Amino acid sequence: MPRSLVGGDLAGPDMAQPYMKKDDDDEEVEYSPFFGIEKGAVLQEARAFHDPQLDVRRCSQVITKLLYLLNQGETFTKVEATEVFFAVTKLFQSSDAGLRRLVYLMIKEVSTSSDEVIIVTSSLMKDMNSKTDMYRANAIRVLCRIIDGTLLTQIERYLKQAIVDKNPVVASAALVSGIHLAQANPEIVKRWSNEVQEAVQSRAPLVQFHGLALLHQIRQNDRLAVSKLVSSLTRGSVRSPLAQCLLIRYTSQVMRESSMNTQTGDRPFFDFLESSLRHKSEMVILEAARKITEMDVTSRELAPAITVLQLFLSSSKPVLRFAAVRTLNKVAMTRPLAVTNCNVDLESLMSDTNRSIATLAITTLLKTGNESSVDRLMKQITNFMSDIADEFKIVVVEAIRSLCLKFPLKYRSMLNFLSNSLREEGGFEYKKAIVDSIITLISEIPDAKEIGLLHLCEFIEDCEFTYLSSQILHFLGNEGPRTSDPSRYIRYIHNRVILENATVRASAVSTLAKFGALVDTLKPRIFVLLRRCLFDTEDEVRDRATLYLQTLGGEVAIGNNEKDVKDFLFGSLDVPLANLEASLRTYEPSEEPFDISLVSREVRSLPLQEKKAPGKKAPATAAAPAPVSAVDAYQKMLSSIPEFAGFGRLFKSSEPVELTEAETEYAVNVVKHIYDSYVVLQYNCTNTIEEQLLEDVTVCVDASDAEEFSEICSKPLASLPYSSTGQIFVAFEKPERVPAVGKFLNLLKFTVKEVDTSTGEADEDGVEDEYQLEEFEVVAADYMLRVPVSNFRNAWENMDPESERVDEYGLGVRESLAEAVSAVINILGMQPCE
């Protein structure tokens, strides 16, 4: 938008009002031309659009105000938007260029329906063929924003001409419009390939950039076509730095896919990336260096990228220093030794005037530094912390935590630093990051336990955040009783019972009870303190105190021994709350009590998933049903089928596995239901052909590669009309409680009957047909249930050694440590804890 439209010529005396003062000096007042404007008043002003003699200046002011309101999140009703839209269309009679540009913007923002769009289509198409290039470019952008597929075919010829237009502004407008249109109308945009290829060879930098982006979008689903495109362009036909950056990204994508598909890890385009490090454009050099550092390359291949990044660290341009240090920071996470040569340059950036650069430099040094440099870094960071915002402080705290885990002997200086930071001013997220870091260090470094717990106790004396106080008290109850002198923490805990709000008082009562249960010598003292809590004003505090006094004192019998009492009081709830709530909602009162052991332990709550036919919308319902976990819903459905009713309790149901491509005539996915001795395969089938009715639908499963499985029964589907989804079931028996694995081949068989779409009637005679489905496997992850673990250390230490299993898995080639961790999670079907 031209400068004159914001605070310039349009900022009249009635619009300029002060809204902020920098200091007491009257000259230091900032003005906003839009401060205090109201939607109703602006809509009244919009009547100026109907005047026979248009006041261009006034109309421009009103449109600017309307655009400002929309940009600030103001919503217009249907009637208001329609009135504004029709009023704005009358401004096409003005030939003022500035006003016309504002009209284009306004039409894009308030066009609400296809009926309204038709009104301005003729005016926009007229502008699209205008001799004024500015009109042509903007008209193309607006038209492509508001039209649908039907109208697009009418103006397709004009768009093709615009793509190869000599004016780069017009060509870029058409290409950018094509990028947006390709999302909704990919088949139409694919027909423009020849024109787009010509645009890629343009000498105009932006045209080449937008042309390459659109050409890649057209071919993105064809891996071979993308590879050929990259191969042809890496020979030097790209001149635009922006297009070169795009090409580097596409090249690295092709390299990554080729290395995943071939075990040799061949990277045929690496020479192109390395040559881009010597490009004359700084953005190209940075993009090439960034992509090389993200790859799984050798130290020798990585060295040139690190060298150019090191040179940028001393650049006079802040943006280059920032980009370089941020890239090096990411490299330091996985390959710290590769960045050590840059430490001298990074130390000079610690005093950079740009706090973002200084923060990244410090966190990078914390990852690459050695044990001897820790104390020196900590001193420099102490002086630095007061000058940066909380979000940067959090980054530094997390880096310090990682460094302490790397050099555990330095825990004292690290904990002292974190403790001092807790006493400084800061928001909740910053203080939470510090508390989490101290808790992590205590959990991972045994020698740090006592000093760390004391630091936390000192913090809760003045902590203003209820959540953090409760978190610390909970952790103190788990770790404090196991220290050499548990009694030293009782004073801090009891102070919370006296001085804090009800939530923290309740947490403190539970913590006191833990000390009483785990430390026999403290039990009499704890009993005295808990009895005082019986007179608390809060019900929750009194109820907890009463429960703990009765159970710890033996007045209420829970279990057979003291361990049962402790597990009842302080054991973690291993049932996800969402699953427990769903089971309680569906529980019907009866003589049989609610059994919590039957609640699913799996950490997810998803409805049954059916694949919808393209273009179909889910029917609206009057009220949303109560949430039901996926396992509960599947259990209810399967138990209602006589063939599966005797299989017992359902252990787990997998996510749907797609067995067909996205746009095929039949859409099929499979859900694997795991029982102790059985596996039931549920095939969800959708007929997407309107002219066909499928009957006697079955799936023939070849389990010859799954030797431990034997098919026992199947349940076919009688009829499958258009756009409906039905289920076919095939059940297999397997060894009891054995995680059997294997591959299953699938063939869909059915009888096809032609349907008259006008009457909806199907032919009496049908033709038998079949459709090959993708194969799938039952793997180890299908037998793994994701269960929440609130205290991983306790759970790990209490595990039965007989539960241990040893196996080997191949992870393949991975780009980074994060990808390797994700691969382990996916292969084993587990979830990370803490």
C-alpha positions in Angstrom: 0.0 0.0 0.0 1.4 3.5 -0.9 2.8 5.4 2.0 0.3 8.3 1.4 -2.5 5.9 2.4 -1.2 5.3 5.9 -0.4 8.3 8.0 0.5 10.5 4.9 -2.0 12.4 2.8 -4.9 10.4 4.2 -4.1 11.3 7.8 -6.4 14.3 8.2 -6.7 16.3 11.5 -9.8 14.3 12.5 -8.0 11.0 12.3 -4.7 11.8 14.0 -5.0 11.3 17.7 -2.3 10.6 20.2 -2.3 7.1 21.7 1.1 6.7 23.3 3.7 8.9 24.9 7.4 8.0 25.0 8.2 10.4 27.9 7.0 13.7 29.4 8.3 15.7 26.5 5.3 16.9 24.4 7.4 16.5 21.2 7.8 12.8 21.8 4.2 11.8 21.0 3.3 9.0 18.5 0.2 9.4 16.3 -2.1 6.8 14.8 -4.3 7.9 11.9 -6.8 5.1 12.8 -7.0 5.4 16.6 -10.6 5.3 18.0 -12.4 4.7 14.7 -15.7 2.7 15.0 -17.2 0.3 12.5 -20.6 2.0 12.5 -19.2 5.4 11.8 -17.0 4.1 8.9 -20.0 2.2 7.3 -21.9 5.5 7.4 -19.0 7.2 5.7 -19.1 4.5 3.0 -22.2 6.1 1.6 -19.8 8.5 -0.2 -19.3 5.7 -2.7 -22.8 6.4 -4.1 -22.2 10.1 -4.7 -22.7 11.1 -8.4 -19.5 13.3 -8.2 -17.0 11.0 -6.5 -14.5 12.6 -4.1 -11.5 10.4 -4.8 -9.6 11.5 -1.7 -12.5 10.9 0.7 -13.3 7.5 -0.9 -9.7 6.5 -0.5 -9.8 7.4 3.2 -13.0 5.4 3.8 -11.6 2.3 2.0 -8.4 2.6 4.0 -10.4 2.7 7.3 -12.5 -0.3 6.2 -9.3 -2.3 5.3 -7.8 -1.3 8.7 -10.9 -2.6 10.6 -10.8 -5.9 8.7 -7.1 -6.3 9.3 -7.6 -5.7 13.0 -10.1 -8.6 13.2 -13.3 -6.7 13.0 -16.1 -8.8 11.5 -18.9 -7.6 9.2 -22.3 -9.2 9.1 -23.6 -10.6 5.8 -25.7 -7.6 5.2 -22.9 -5.1 6.0 -20.4 -7.0 3.8 -22.9 -7.1 0.9 -23.7 -3.4 1.1 -20.0 -2.5 1.2 -19.3 -4.8 -1.7 -21.9 -3.3 -3.9 -20.9 0.2 -2.9 -17.3 -0.4 -3.8 -18.1 -1.8 -7.2 -19.5 1.7 -8.1 -16.0 3.1 -7.8 -14.9 1.4 -11.0 -16.3 4.5 -12.8 -13.3 6.4 -11.4 -10.1 6.4 -13.4 -7.9 7.3 -10.4 -5.1 4.7 -10.2 -4.6 4.9 -6.4 -8.4 4.5 -5.8 -8.5 1.6 -8.2 -5.8 -0.3 -6.3 -7.8 0.2 -3.1 -10.9 -1.1 -4.9 -9.1 -4.3 -5.8 -8.0 -4.8 -2.2 -11.5 -4.2 -0.9 -13.1 -6.7 -3.4 -10.7 -9.4 -2.3 -11.6 -8.9 1.4 -15.4 -8.6 1.3 -16.6 -10.8 -1.7 -18.8 -13.2 0.1 -20.7 -15.3 -2.5 -20.5 -16.4 -6.2 -23.6 -14.3 -6.9 -21.8 -11.1 -5.9 -18.6 -12.0 -7.7 -20.5 -12.1 -11.1 -21.3 -8.4 -10.7 -17.6 -7.4 -10.8 -16.3 -10.1 -13.1 -16.9 -8.1 -16.3 -15.2 -5.0 -14.8 -12.2 -7.1 -13.7 -11.9 -8.9 -17.1 -12.0 -5.5 -18.8 -9.1 -4.4 -16.5 -7.3 -7.6 -17.2 -7.1 -6.7 -20.9 -6.4 -3.0 -20.2 -3.4 -1.2 -21.7 -2.4 -0.2 -18.1 -0.1 -2.9 -16.7 -0.9 -2.0 -13.1 -4.6 -2.6 -13.8 -3.9 -5.9 -15.6 -1.7 -7.4 -12.8 -4.1 -6.4 -10.0 -7.2 -7.6 -11.9 -5.6 -11.0 -12.4 -4.8 -11.3 -8.7 -8.3 -10.3 -7.7 -10.1 -12.5 -10.3 -8.1 -15.6 -9.3 -8.9 -14.9 -5.6 -12.7 -14.8 -6.0 -13.6 -17.0 -8.9 -14.5 -20.7 -8.9 -13.5 -23.5 -11.3 -16.3 -22.9 -13.8 -15.3 -19.2 -14.4 -11.7 -20.2 -14.4 -12.1 -22.1 -17.6 -13.5 -19.0 -19.3 -10.4 -16.8 -18.4 -7.8 -19.6 -18.8 -6.7 -18.3 -22.2 -6.0 -14.8 -20.8 -4.1 -16.3 -17.8 -1.8 -18.3 -20.2 -1.1 -15.1 -22.2 -0.3 -13.2 -19.0 2.2 -15.9 -17.9 4.4 -15.2 -20.9 3.7 -11.4 -20.9 6.7 -9.2 -21.5 5.9 -7.1 -18.4 7.3 -8.9 -15.4 4.7 -7.5 -13.0 1.8 -9.0 -15.1 3.7 -12.3 -15.5 4.4 -12.6 -11.8 0.8 -11.8 -11.0 -0.4 -14.6 -13.2 2.1 -17.1 -11.9 1.3 -16.3 -8.2 -2.4 -16.7 -9.0 -1.6 -20.1 -10.6 0.1 -21.2 -7.4 -3.1 -20.4 -5.4 -5.4 -21.8 -8.0 -3.5 -25.1 -8.2 -4.7 -26.0 -4.7 -8.4 -26.1 -5.7 -8.1 -26.7 -9.5 -4.9 -28.7 -10.1 -6.1 -30.3 -13.4 -6.7 -26.9 -15.0 -3.3 -25.4 -13.9 -1.5 -28.5 -15.1 -2.4 -27.5 -18.7 -0.3 -24.4 -18.3 3.0 -26.3 -18.1 4.4 -25.1 -21.4 3.8 -21.4 -20.6 5.2 -21.9 -17.0 8.4 -23.6 -18.4 8.9 -20.5 -20.6 8.5 -18.3 -17.6 11.2 -20.3 -15.8 13.6 -19.2 -18.6 12.7 -15.5 -18.1 15.4 -12.9 -17.4 13.2 -11.2 -14.8 14.2 -12.5 -11.3 10.7 -12.6 -9.8 9.1 -14.2 -12.9 11.7 -16.9 -12.8 11.2 -17.4 -9.1 7.4 -17.6 -9.3 7.6 -19.8 -12.4 9.9 -22.3 -10.7 7.6 -22.4 -7.7 4.5 -23.1 -9.9 6.3 -25.6 -12.1 7.4 -27.6 -9.0 3.8 -27.5 -7.6 2.5 -28.9 -10.8 4.9 -31.8 -10.8 5.3 -32.3 -7.0 3.4 -35.6 -7.0 5.6 -37.1 -9.8 9.0 -37.8 -8.1 10.7 -38.6 -11.4 9.4 -35.4 -13.0 10.7 -33.3 -10.1 14.1 -35.1 -10.4 14.3 -34.3 -14.1 13.3 -30.7 -13.4 16.1 -30.2 -10.8 18.6 -32.0 -13.0 18.0 -29.7 -15.9 18.0 -26.5 -13.9 21.2 -27.3 -11.9 23.2 -26.9 -15.1 23.2 -23.2 -14.7 20.0 -21.8 -16.4 18.8 -20.1 -13.1 19.9 -16.5 -12.7 17.5 -15.2 -10.1 18.9 -15.6 -6.5 15.4 -16.2 -5.2 14.8 -19.0 -7.8 18.3 -20.3 -7.0 17.2 -20.6 -3.3 14.1 -22.5 -4.3 16.2 -24.8 -6.6 18.5 -25.6 -3.6 15.5 -26.6 -1.6 14.1 -28.8 -4.3 17.6 -30.3 -4.9 18.0 -31.3 -1.2 14.5 -32.8 -1.3 15.4 -35.0 -4.3 18.7 -36.0 -2.6 16.9 -36.9 0.6 14.3 -39.0 -1.2 17.0 -40.7 -3.4 19.1 -41.6 -0.3 16.0 -43.0 1.4 15.2 -45.2 -1.6 18.7 -46.5 -2.2 20.8 -48.0 0.5 24.0 -46.5 -1.0 22.9 -43.0 0.0 23.9 -41.6 -3.4 23.7 -37.8 -3.7 24.1 -36.9 -7.4 23.4 -33.2 -6.8 25.8 -32.5 -3.9 28.3 -30.8 -6.3 25.6 -28.2 -7.2 25.0 -27.4 -3.5 28.7 -27.1 -2.9 29.1 -24.8 -5.9 26.3 -22.6 -4.5 28.5 -21.8 -1.5 30.5 -19.7 -4.0 27.5 -17.8 -5.4 27.7 -14.0 -5.5 24.4 -13.7 -3.7 24.5 -14.0 0.1 21.0 -15.5 0.4 22.0 -18.3 -2.0 25.2 -19.0 0.0 23.2 -19.2 3.3 20.5 -21.4 1.8 23.1 -23.8 0.4 25.0 -23.9 3.7 21.8 -24.5 5.6 20.7 -27.4 3.5 24.2 -29.0 3.6 24.2 -28.8 7.4 20.8 -30.5 7.5 22.1 -33.5 5.6 23.8 -36.6 6.8 27.2 -35.7 5.3 30.7 -36.5 6.3 32.9 -34.0 8.3 34.8 -33.3 5.1 31.6 -32.4 3.1 30.3 -30.3 6.0 33.5 -28.2 6.4 32.9 -25.8 3.5 29.4 -24.9 4.8 30.8 -24.3 8.3 33.5 -22.1 6.8 31.2 -19.8 5.0 28.9 -19.5 8.0 31.9 -18.6 10.1 32.7 -15.8 7.7 29.2 -14.4 8.0 29.6 -14.3 11.8 31.8 -11.2 11.3 29.6 -9.6 8.7 28.5 -6.0 9.2 24.9 -6.9 8.3 22.9 -8.1 11.4 20.6 -10.3 9.3 23.6 -12.3 8.0 25.1 -12.7 11.5 21.7 -13.9 12.8 21.2 -16.4 10.0 24.7 -17.8 10.4 24.6 -18.1 14.2 21.1 -19.7 14.1 22.3 -22.3 11.5 25.4 -23.1 13.6 23.2 -23.4 16.7 21.2 -26.1 15.0 24.4 -27.9 13.9 25.8 -27.8 17.4 22.8 -29.8 18.7 23.9 -32.9 16.8 27.5 -32.2 15.7 29.1 -29.9 18.3 32.7 -30.8 17.3 32.1 -29.4 13.8 31.3 -25.9 15.2 34.2 -25.7 17.7 36.4 -23.8 15.2 33.8 -21.0 15.3 34.0 -20.5 19.1 36.2 -17.4 19.0 33.9 -15.7 16.6 30.9 -16.8 18.6 32.4 -15.3 21.8 32.7 -11.9 20.1 29.0 -12.1 19.3 28.1 -12.4 23.0 28.3 -8.6 23.2 26.4 -8.0 20.0 23.8 -5.2 20.2 21.2 -7.5 18.7 20.0 -9.6 21.7 18.7 -12.4 19.5 22.2 -12.8 18.0 23.9 -12.7 21.4 21.5 -15.3 22.8 22.1 -17.7 20.0 25.8 -17.2 20.3 25.7 -18.0 24.0 23.5 -21.1 23.6 25.8 -22.3 20.8 28.9 -21.9 22.9 27.1 -23.8 25.7 26.7 -26.7 23.3 30.2 -26.6 21.9 32.2 -25.6 24.9 34.4 -28.0 27.0 34.4 -28.6 30.7 37.2 -26.1 31.4 35.3 -23.2 29.8 32.1 -23.7 31.7 32.9 -21.4 34.6 34.0 -18.6 32.3 30.8 -18.9 30.3 28.6 -18.9 33.3 30.2 -15.6 34.5 29.6 -14.0 31.1 26.0 -15.2 31.0 25.2 -13.8 34.5 25.9 -10.3 33.3 24.0 -10.9 30.1 20.7 -12.3 31.4 19.3 -9.0 32.8 19.4 -7.4 29.3 17.3 -10.0 27.4 13.6 -10.8 27.2 12.0 -13.9 28.8 11.8 -15.9 25.6 15.6 -15.6 25.1 16.2 -16.4 28.8 14.3 -19.7 28.3 16.6 -20.6 25.5 19.6 -20.0 27.6 18.2 -22.0 30.6 17.5 -25.0 28.3 21.1 -24.8 26.9 22.5 -24.6 30.5 20.5 -27.7 31.4 21.9 -29.6 28.4 25.4 -28.5 29.3 25.1 -29.6 32.9 23.9 -33.1 31.7 27.0 -33.1 29.5 29.4 -32.2 32.3 27.7 -33.4 35.5 30.6 -32.5 37.7 29.8 -28.8 37.2 26.3 -29.1 38.7 27.0 -26.8 41.6 27.8 -23.7 39.5 24.9 -24.5 37.2 22.4 -25.0 40.0 23.6 -21.8 41.7 23.0 -19.9 38.5 19.5 -21.3 38.0 18.7 -20.6 41.7 19.8 -17.0 41.4 17.7 -16.7 38.2 14.6 -17.9 40.1 15.0 -14.9 42.4 15.0 -12.4 39.5 12.0 -10.9 37.9 10.4 -13.0 35.2 7.2 -14.4 33.9 5.6 -17.8 34.4 7.1 -19.6 31.4 10.6 -18.4 32.3 10.3 -19.6 35.9 8.7 -22.9 34.8 11.7 -23.5 32.5 14.1 -23.0 35.4 12.1 -25.3 37.7 11.8 -28.0 35.1 15.6 -27.7 34.5 16.4 -28.1 38.2 14.1 -31.0 38.5 15.7 -32.7 35.5 19.2 -32.2 36.9 18.1 -33.6 40.3 16.6 -36.6 38.5 19.7 -37.2 36.3 22.6 -36.3 38.7 22.3 -38.1 42.0 24.9 -35.8 43.7 22.7 -32.7 42.8 19.6 -34.0 44.7 20.0 -32.3 48.1 21.4 -29.0 47.0 18.8 -28.8 44.2 15.9 -29.6 46.5 17.0 -26.9 48.9 17.1 -24.4 46.0 13.5 -25.4 45.1 12.4 -25.1 48.8 13.8 -21.6 49.0 12.0 -20.6 45.8 8.5 -21.7 47.0 8.9 -19.4 50.0 8.3 -16.4 47.6 6.8 -18.2 44.6 3.8 -16.3 43.2 2.7 -19.1 40.8 0.3 -21.7 42.2 1.2 -24.3 39.5 4.9 -24.1 40.2 4.4 -24.3 43.9 2.3 -27.5 43.5 4.7 -29.0 41.0 7.7 -28.4 43.4 5.7 -29.9 46.4 4.8 -33.0 44.3 8.4 -33.5 43.3 9.6 -32.9 46.8 7.3 -35.6 48.1 8.8 -38.1 45.7 12.5 -37.2 46.2 12.7 -35.6 49.7 12.1 -38.8 51.7 15.0 -40.5 49.9 17.6 -37.9 51.0 20.0 -38.3 53.9 18.1 -35.8 56.1 14.4 -35.6 55.1 13.5 -33.6 58.2 15.1 -30.4 56.8 12.3 -30.0 54.2 9.4 -30.3 56.7 9.6 -26.6 57.7 9.3 -25.4 54.1 6.4 -27.7 53.4 4.5 -26.7 56.6 4.9 -23.1 55.8 3.0 -23.7 52.6 0.1 -25.2 54.7 0.0 -22.0 56.7 0.7 -19.2 54.2 -0.5 -20.3 50.8 -3.8 -20.5 48.9 -6.1 -23.6 49.1 -4.6 -25.4 46.0 -1.0 -25.1 47.3 -2.2 -26.0 50.9 -3.8 -29.2 49.6 -0.6 -30.1 47.7 1.5 -29.5 50.9 -0.8 -31.8 52.9 -0.2 -34.6 50.4 3.6 -34.0 50.5 3.6 -34.1 54.3 1.7 -37.4 54.1 4.3 -38.8 51.8 7.1 -38.0 54.2 5.1 -39.6 57.0 4.5 -42.8 54.9 8.1 -43.2 53.8 10.1 -42.0 56.8 9.1 -43.8 60.0 11.0 -41.4 62.3 9.0 -38.4 61.0 5.6 -40.1 61.3 4.7 -38.7 64.8 5.7 -35.1 63.8 3.7 -35.5 60.5 0.6 -36.7 62.4 0.7 -33.5 64.6 0.9 -31.3 61.5 -1.8 -33.1 59.7 -4.2 -32.9 62.7 -3.8 -29.1 62.6 -5.0 -29.2 59.0 -8.3 -30.7 60.1 -9.3 -27.1 61.1 -8.6 -25.6 57.7 -11.3 -23.5 56.0 -11.0 -25.4 52.7 -12.9 -28.7 52.2 -10.2 -30.2 50.0 -7.5 -29.6 52.6 -9.5 -31.1 55.4 -10.6 -34.1 53.4 -7.0 -34.9 52.4 -5.8 -34.5 56.0 -8.6 -36.8 57.2 -7.9 -39.5 54.6 -4.1 -39.5 55.2 -4.5 -39.6 59.0 -6.9 -42.5 58.9 -5.0 -44.6 56.4 -1.5 -44.0 57.8 -2.8 -44.6 61.3 -4.4 -47.9 60.3 -8.0 -46.8 61.0 -9.1 -47.7 57.5 -8.1 -51.0 56.0 -6.8 -50.7 52.5 -5.1 -53.8 51.0 -3.2 -56.4 52.8 0.0 -54.6 53.8 1.7 -51.2 54.2 2.7 -51.2 50.5 -0.9 -51.4 49.4 -1.6 -48.3 51.6 1.2 -46.4 50.0 0.2 -47.4 46.5 -3.3 -46.3 47.1 -2.3 -42.9 48.5 0.6 -42.0 46.3 0.6 -44.3 43.3 0.1 -42.7 39.9 -3.1 -43.0 38.1 -2.1 -45.0 35.0 -5.4 -44.4 33.2 -5.7 -41.4 30.9 -8.3 -39.0 32.3 -10.0 -38.6 28.9 -10.5 -42.4 28.7 -11.7 -42.6 32.3 -14.2 -39.8 31.7 -15.5 -41.5 28.5 -15.9 -44.8 30.3 -17.8 -43.2 33.2 -20.1 -41.4 30.8 -21.0 -44.6 29.0 -21.3 -46.6 32.3 -24.9 -47.6 33.1 -25.7 -48.0 36.8 -26.3 -51.7 37.7 -25.5 -54.3 40.4 -22.1 -54.8 38.8 -19.8 -52.0 40.1 -17.7 -49.8 37.7 -14.3 -51.6 37.0 -11.5 -49.2 36.4 -9.3 -52.1 35.2 -11.4 -52.3 32.0 -10.7 -48.7 31.0 -8.3 -48.4 28.1 -4.8 -47.3 29.0 -4.0 -46.1 25.5 -3.2 -42.4 25.2 -5.5 -41.3 22.5 -9.2 -40.6 22.1 -10.3 -40.8 18.5 -13.7 -41.6 16.9 -14.2 -44.4 14.5 -12.7 -43.2 11.2 -14.5 -43.7 7.9 -13.2 -42.5 4.6 -15.7 -40.1 3.0 -16.4 -40.0 -0.7 -15.0 -36.9 -2.4 -17.3 -33.9 -2.2 -19.5 -35.3 0.6 -20.0 -33.4 3.8 -20.8 -35.0 7.2 -24.4 -34.5 8.1 -25.1 -31.9 10.7 -26.3 -33.1 14.1 -28.3 -31.4 16.7 -25.9 -32.0 19.6 -22.4 -33.4 19.8 -22.3 -36.9 21.5 -20.3 -37.5 24.6 -16.7 -38.4 23.7 -16.0 -42.1 23.5 -12.5 -43.5 23.2 -11.6 -45.4 20.0 -11.0 -48.7 21.8 -14.3 -48.5 23.7 -16.2 -47.7 20.5 -14.5 -50.6 18.6 -15.1 -53.0 21.6 -18.8 -52.2 21.6 -19.1 -52.7 17.8 -17.1 -55.9 17.7 -18.8 -57.5 20.7 -22.2 -57.0 18.9 -21.0 -59.3 16.1 -21.7 -62.9 17.1 -18.6 -64.3 15.4 -16.3 -62.1 17.6 -18.4 -61.9 20.8 -16.3 -64.7 22.4 -12.9 -63.2 21.6 -12.6 -61.5 25.0 -11.4 -58.0 25.9 -10.1 -55.9 23.0 -6.5 -54.9 23.8 -5.8 -52.3 21.1 -7.0 -51.0 17.7 -4.6 -49.5 15.2 -4.9 -46.3 13.2 -6.5 -46.9 9.8 -3.9 -48.1 7.2 -4.7 -46.9 3.6 -4.8 -49.7 1.1 -5.7 -47.6 -2.0 -4.5 -44.3 -3.5 -6.3 -41.1 -2.6 -8.3 -40.6 -5.9 -9.1 -44.2 -7.0 -12.5 -45.6 -7.7 -12.7 -47.6 -4.5 -11.3 -46.3 -1.2 -10.2 -48.9 1.3 -8.4 -48.8 4.6 -7.9 -51.4 7.3 -7.9 -51.3 11.1 -6.1 -54.0 13.0 -7.9 -55.1 16.2 -5.7 -57.0 18.6 -6.9 -59.6 21.2 -5.0 -62.0 23.4 -5.4 -64.9 20.9 -7.0 -63.3 17.9 -6.5 -60.5 15.3 -9.6 -59.0 13.6 -9.0 -57.1 10.4 -11.7 -54.4 9.7 -11.7 -53.2 6.1 -13.5 -49.9 5.7 -14.6 -49.7 2.0 -16.1 -46.7 0.2 -17.7 -46.7 -3.3 -16.8 -43.5 -5.1 -18.4 -44.3 -8.5 -21.9 -42.9 -8.8 -22.9 -45.3 -11.6 -22.1 -48.5 -9.7 -23.6 -50.6 -6.9 -21.4 -53.2 -5.4 -22.8 -56.4 -3.9 -21.3 -59.4 -2.1 -18.2 -57.5 -1.3 -15.4 -59.6 0.3 -11.7 -59.3 0.9 -9.5 -62.4 0.1 -6.5 -62.3 2.4 -3.4 -64.2 1.6 -1.5 -64.8 4.9 1.1 -67.2 3.6 3.8 -64.7 4.8 2.2 -64.7 8.3 2.8 -68.2 9.4 1.6 -67.8 12.9 -1.8 -66.7 11.8 -4.7 -68.9 10.7 -7.9 -67.6 9.3 -11.0 -68.7 11.2 -13.9 -66.6 9.8 -14.9 -63.6 7.7 -17.9 -61.4 7.5 -18.6 -60.0 4.0 -20.6 -56.9 3.0 -23.9 -57.5 1.3 -24.2 -54.1 -0.5 -22.2 -51.0 -1.0 -24.0 -48.1 -2.7 -22.3 -44.9 -4.0 -20.7 -42.6 -1.4 -21.5 -45.0 1.5 -18.9 -46.8 3.7 -19.2 -50.4 4.8 -17.1 -52.8 6.8 -15.7 -56.2 5.9 -14.2 -58.3 8.7 -11.7 -61.1 8.6 -10.6 -62.8 11.8 -7.3 -64.7 12.4 -6.2 -66.9 15.4 -2.7 -66.6 16.7 -0.7 -68.0 19.7 -2.0 -66.6 22.9 -0.2 -63.5 24.3 2.4 -63.8 21.6 3.2 -60.6 19.5 3.0 -62.5 16.2 4.0 -60.5 13.1 3.5 -61.1 9.4 2.6 -59.7 5.9 -1.0 -59.8 4.5 -1.9 -59.6 0.8 -5.4 -58.4 0.0 -7.8 -58.7 -3.0 -11.2 -57.0 -3.0 -13.9 -59.1 -4.7 -17.4 -58.0 -5.5 -20.3 -58.0 -8.0 -20.8 -54.8 -10.0 -24.3 -53.6 -11.0 -24.8 -50.6 -13.2 -27.0 -47.8 -11.7 -29.2 -45.4 -13.6 -28.2 -42.0 -12.0 -31.5 -40.4 -13.0 -33.7 -42.9 -11.2 -31.3 -44.5 -8.8 -32.3 -48.0 -9.9 -29.7 -50.8 -10.4 -29.6 -53.5 -13.0 -30.7 -56.9 -11.9 -27.7 -58.6 -13.5 -24.2 -57.9 -12.3 -20.6 -58.7 -13.3 -18.1 -60.3 -10.9 -15.0 -58.1 -10.6 -11.9 -57.7 -8.3 -9.6 -55.0 -7.3 -6.0 -55.4 -6.0 -5.3 -53.7 -2.7 -2.0 -52.7 -1.2 -0.4 -55.2 1.2 0.1 -54.4 4.9 1.9 -55.9 7.9 1.0 -56.7 11.5 4.1 -55.4 13.3 5.5 -55.3 16.9 4.1 -51.7 17.3 0.5 -53.1 17.0 1.0 -54.9 20.3 2.3 -51.9 22.2 -0.1 -49.8 24.2 0.8 -46.2 24.9 0.3 -45.8 28.6 1.0 -42.5 30.6 3.7 -42.8 33.2 3.7 -39.9 35.7 7.0 -41.0 37.4 9.2 -42.8 34.9 12.0 -43.5 37.3 9.8 -45.2 39.9 8.0 -47.2 37.1 11.4 -48.3 35.6 12.9 -49.4 39.0 9.8 -51.4 39.9 9.6 -53.3 36.7 9.9 -57.1 36.8 13.2 -58.2 35.2 11.3 -61.0 33.5 9.5 -58.3 31.4 12.7 -57.4 29.5 12.9 -58.3 25.8 15.9 -57.9 23.5 15.6 -57.5 19.7 17.3 -55.7 16.8 15.7 -53.2 14.4 17.2 -51.4 11.3 16.5 -47.7 11.3 17.9 -47.0 7.8 19.5 -43.7 6.8 18.3 -40.8 8.9 18.9 -37.1 8.5 19.3 -36.3 12.2 19.1 -37.6 15.8 15.5 -36.4 16.0 14.5 -38.5 13.0 16.2 -41.5 14.5 14.3 -41.0 17.8 11.0 -40.7 15.8 11.9 -43.9 13.9 12.4 -45.8 17.2 9.1 -44.5 18.5 7.3 -45.5 15.2 8.9 -49.0 15.1 8.2 -49.9 18.7 4.8 -48.0 19.0 5.9 -46.4 22.3 5.7 -42.8 23.4 8.4 -40.7 25.1 8.2 -40.1 28.8 9.3 -37.0 30.7 
